[in-house]
Amino acid sequence: MLKIAILDDYQDAVRGFPAFGKLAGHDVTVWNDHCRDTGTLARRLADTEALLLIRERTPITEALLARLPKLRLISQTGAVPHIDLDACSRHGVTVCARIAPGQPSYATAELTWGLVLAAARRIPQEMQSLRDGRWQSPSALGWLLRGRTLGVFGHGRIGGVVAGYGRAFGMRVLVWGREASRERARADGYEVADSAEALFEASDVLTVHLPLHDETRGIVSAALLARMKPTALFVNTSRAGLVAPGALEAALAAGRPGSAALDVFEDEPVTGTGHPLVARDDVVATPHVGYVERQSLEGMFDILIDQILAFEAGTPANVLNPRAGVR
């Protein structure tokens, strides 16, 4: 029997998934809140042997690992920029994470397009107006997507799907990214911008689909945002760190772009009502739910739990640090 902890199950969903039944006979604790404090996390996880993480919600640091002497396994899916792999290896913690090559997150792509439609037609504002007893608020006049330019910054797995949605809506699709990204876009029949600056200048809707690492952090600069049209919409469902700190708030205040649609924030979860972007009428925002839908989560938890069972059986799968010491 393993002592297993599951962190950050915000919606208390995992116990309702079929895969959870595979953990029968194990001692499982599910935490539904988010905890930032290392000391509190260390107390919660003091007896934990296997830790199941939901994407990148909780960082796993050297300071935390040093206080978890019983931890043997971390089960994860996707990239692990939030996990100190070297520290895990030093502390004898095996990290198992399945990274599916070539598989786009259709859930994130669909949420991206949902935000585009919501912002363009001002759907949240019209809903609130109707609830308040007003019919067709003049301040909520939306605009048509057909015939406008969709800029896609990063034509990878998700960006390629979003570009296809733009084409289906009758938009001109314009792409920029690394050379490999641009070549994929050309092969798919899309127009490629001359530069990032040209992409931001031409786009009526600009959506960012890049991985976050040292080279891309802050790649959406204040200077790029200032090139956008005052009627343009900036969309980010990838990572907040792709935008330079404070740049989007300042750009919206200056009127370029005219609006934004966001699913990601630098410091998550966002709680309360004081966030400078969430409070704006020209921003449509959701709480990082791009991948959070039933089919995607059920599949993810199936993988996460199978990785735990494989480790228990002595045949760990998808190991990222095979040289982890054994306690």
C-alpha positions in Angstrom: 0.0 0.0 0.0 1.3 3.5 -0.9 0.5 6.7 0.8 -0.6 8.9 -2.2 -1.3 12.6 -2.2 -3.1 14.5 -5.1 -2.6 18.3 -5.1 -4.7 21.1 -6.5 -7.8 19.2 -7.5 -9.7 22.5 -7.6 -13.0 21.1 -8.8 -12.9 18.0 -6.6 -13.1 15.9 -9.8 -10.6 13.1 -9.5 -12.7 11.0 -7.1 -15.5 10.9 -9.8 -13.2 9.6 -12.6 -13.1 5.8 -13.4 -9.3 5.7 -13.1 -9.6 6.6 -9.4 -10.9 3.2 -8.7 -7.5 1.7 -9.6 -6.2 3.2 -6.4 -8.4 1.0 -4.2 -6.3 -0.4 -1.3 -4.0 2.6 -1.3 -4.1 5.5 1.3 -5.1 8.5 -0.9 -5.5 12.1 0.2 -6.9 14.7 -2.2 -6.3 18.4 -1.6 -8.7 20.7 -3.4 -7.1 24.0 -2.4 -3.8 25.5 -3.6 -1.0 26.0 -1.1 2.0 28.2 -1.8 3.7 27.9 1.6 6.5 25.4 1.7 6.1 24.7 5.4 2.4 23.9 5.1 3.0 21.7 2.1 5.8 19.9 3.9 3.4 19.2 6.8 0.6 18.0 4.5 2.9 15.7 2.6 5.1 14.5 5.4 4.1 10.9 5.0 3.5 10.9 1.3 5.3 8.3 -0.8 3.7 9.1 -4.2 2.7 12.6 -5.3 0.3 13.1 -8.1 0.5 16.6 -9.7 -2.0 18.3 -12.0 0.2 19.9 -14.6 2.2 22.9 -13.3 0.0 24.1 -10.4 2.5 23.5 -7.6 6.3 24.0 -7.9 8.4 21.2 -6.5 11.6 22.8 -5.2 14.8 21.7 -3.4 13.4 23.3 -0.2 10.3 21.2 -0.3 12.0 18.0 -1.3 14.4 18.3 1.6 11.4 18.1 4.0 9.8 15.1 2.4 12.0 12.1 3.4 9.3 9.5 2.5 8.6 10.8 -1.0 9.6 8.2 -3.7 7.6 9.2 -6.8 6.1 12.2 -8.6 3.6 11.4 -11.3 2.9 14.1 -13.8 1.9 14.6 -17.5 3.4 17.1 -19.9 6.4 19.4 -19.4 7.9 19.9 -16.0 9.4 23.4 -15.7 8.0 23.5 -12.2 9.9 20.5 -11.0 13.5 20.6 -9.9 14.6 17.4 -11.6 18.2 17.6 -10.3 16.9 18.0 -6.8 14.5 15.1 -7.2 17.4 12.9 -8.3 19.5 13.9 -5.3 16.7 13.1 -3.0 15.9 9.8 -4.6 12.5 10.8 -6.0 11.6 9.3 -9.4 9.7 11.7 -11.7 7.4 10.0 -14.2 5.8 12.2 -16.8 4.3 11.2 -20.1 4.8 13.8 -22.8 2.7 12.9 -25.8 4.6 14.0 -29.0 2.5 15.5 -31.7 -0.8 15.5 -29.8 -2.4 18.9 -29.7 -4.6 20.0 -26.8 -7.9 20.4 -28.7 -9.4 21.5 -25.4 -7.1 24.5 -25.2 -7.6 25.3 -28.9 -11.4 25.3 -28.4 -11.2 27.4 -25.3 -9.0 29.9 -27.2 -11.7 30.2 -29.9 -14.4 30.5 -27.3 -12.5 33.5 -25.8 -12.1 35.0 -29.3 -15.8 34.8 -29.9 -16.7 36.0 -26.4 -14.5 39.0 -26.8 -15.4 39.9 -30.4 -19.2 39.7 -29.7 -18.9 40.9 -26.1 -20.8 37.9 -24.9 -20.1 38.3 -21.2 -21.1 41.9 -21.2 -24.4 41.1 -23.0 -25.1 38.3 -20.6 -24.6 40.7 -17.6 -26.7 43.3 -19.3 -29.6 40.9 -19.8 -29.4 39.7 -16.1 -29.5 43.4 -15.1 -32.7 43.9 -17.0 -31.3 45.7 -20.0 -31.8 44.7 -23.7 -28.9 45.0 -26.1 -26.7 47.4 -24.2 -25.2 50.0 -26.6 -21.8 49.7 -25.0 -21.7 46.0 -25.9 -21.7 46.3 -29.7 -19.5 43.5 -31.1 -17.7 43.0 -34.3 -17.5 40.3 -37.1 -14.5 37.9 -37.4 -15.1 37.0 -41.1 -12.7 39.0 -43.4 -10.4 40.1 -40.6 -6.8 39.0 -39.9 -6.0 36.3 -37.4 -2.4 36.5 -36.3 -1.0 33.2 -34.8 2.3 33.6 -33.0 3.6 30.1 -33.0 2.3 27.5 -35.5 2.8 24.4 -33.4 0.3 21.8 -32.2 -2.2 24.2 -30.7 -1.5 27.1 -32.9 -2.1 25.0 -36.0 -5.5 24.0 -34.8 -6.5 27.6 -33.9 -5.3 28.7 -37.4 -7.7 26.1 -38.8 -10.6 27.6 -36.8 -9.7 31.0 -38.2 -9.8 29.7 -41.7 -13.2 28.1 -41.1 -14.5 31.4 -39.9 -13.4 33.1 -43.1 -10.4 35.0 -41.6 -7.1 35.7 -43.3 -4.6 33.7 -41.2 -1.1 35.2 -40.8 1.6 33.3 -38.9 5.0 34.1 -37.2 7.3 32.0 -35.1 10.6 30.2 -35.3 11.8 29.0 -38.8 10.3 25.5 -38.2 7.0 27.0 -37.2 7.0 29.2 -40.3 7.8 26.2 -42.5 4.9 24.3 -41.0 2.6 27.2 -41.7 3.6 27.5 -45.3 3.1 23.7 -45.7 -0.4 24.1 -44.3 -1.1 26.9 -46.8 -1.0 29.8 -44.5 0.5 33.2 -45.1 3.7 34.0 -43.1 4.4 37.5 -41.8 7.7 39.2 -42.6 8.5 39.6 -38.9 6.9 39.6 -35.4 6.4 43.3 -35.7 4.5 42.9 -39.0 2.4 40.2 -37.4 1.4 42.4 -34.5 0.7 45.4 -36.8 -1.5 43.5 -39.2 -3.6 41.4 -36.8 -7.2 42.1 -35.8 -6.9 39.1 -33.4 -3.5 38.1 -32.2 -3.2 34.7 -30.4 0.0 33.4 -28.8 0.9 29.7 -28.8 4.4 29.3 -27.6 6.1 27.1 -25.0 7.5 29.1 -22.0 11.3 28.8 -21.5 14.2 31.1 -21.2 14.2 32.2 -24.8 10.4 33.0 -24.9 9.9 34.5 -21.5 8.8 38.1 -22.1 8.9 37.7 -25.9 5.7 39.7 -26.2 7.2 43.0 -25.3 5.6 46.4 -24.7 7.0 47.5 -28.1 5.2 44.7 -29.9 1.9 45.4 -28.1 2.2 49.1 -29.0 2.2 48.1 -32.7 -1.3 46.6 -32.4 -4.4 48.3 -33.8 -6.6 50.2 -31.2 -9.4 47.8 -32.4 -7.3 44.6 -32.1 -7.8 41.8 -29.6 -4.8 40.1 -27.9 -5.4 36.5 -26.8 -3.2 34.4 -24.5 -4.1 30.8 -23.4 -0.5 29.6 -23.3 1.5 31.1 -20.5 1.4 34.5 -18.8 5.2 34.6 -18.7 5.3 35.0 -22.5 4.3 38.6 -22.0 6.7 41.0 -20.4 5.6 41.9 -16.8 3.1 44.7 -16.7 3.3 45.2 -20.5 -0.3 44.1 -21.2 -1.8 46.2 -18.5 0.1 49.3 -19.8 -0.8 48.5 -23.4 -4.5 48.3 -22.7 -4.4 51.5 -20.7 -2.7 53.1 -23.7 -5.4 51.8 -26.1 -3.2 49.4 -28.1 -4.6 46.7 -28.3 -8.2 47.6 -27.7 -9.0 44.4 -25.7 -7.6 41.1 -24.5 -8.8 37.6 -23.8 -6.8 35.6 -21.2 -6.8 32.2 -19.6 -3.4 32.4 -17.9 -1.9 34.6 -15.2 1.6 35.1 -13.8 0.6 34.2 -10.2 -2.1 31.5 -10.1 -4.6 30.9 -8.8 -6.0 34.4 -9.0 -8.5 35.0 -6.1 -10.3 38.0 -4.9 -11.3 40.9 -7.1 -8.2 43.1 -7.2 -6.3 41.7 -10.2 -5.6 44.6 -12.6 -6.5 42.6 -15.7 -9.5 40.7 -14.4 -11.2 43.9 -13.3 -11.1 45.5 -16.7 -14.2 45.7 -18.9 -12.0 45.3 -22.0 -10.7 41.9 -20.8 -12.5 38.6 -21.0 -10.8 36.2 -18.6 -11.1 32.6 -17.5 -9.2 30.8 -14.6 -6.7 28.6 -16.6 -9.3 26.2 -17.8 -7.9 25.6 -21.3 -7.2 21.9 -20.7 -9.8 21.5 -17.9 -12.7 19.6 -19.5 -13.9 16.1 -18.6 -12.5 14.1 -21.5 -9.0 15.6 -21.2 -8.9 15.3 -17.4 -10.1 11.7 -17.4 -7.4 10.7 -19.9 -4.8 12.6 -17.9 -5.7 11.0 -14.6 -5.7 7.6 -16.3 -2.0 8.1 -17.2 -1.1 9.6 -13.9 -2.5 6.7 -11.9 -1.1 4.1 -14.3 2.3 5.6 -13.7 1.9 5.2 -9.9 0.8 1.6 -10.3 3.7 0.8 -12.7 6.2 2.3 -10.2 4.7 0.2 -7.4 5.0 -2.9 -9.5 8.7 -2.2 -10.1 8.3 -1.2 -13.8 8.2 2.6 -13.7 7.1 4.2 -17.0 7.9 7.6 -18.6 10.8 8.2 -16.2 12.5 11.6 -16.6 15.3 11.1 -14.2 16.5 7.4 -14.4 19.5 8.2 -12.3 17.4 9.1 -9.2 18.9 7.5 -6.1 17.0 4.8 -4.2 16.2 5.6 -0.6 
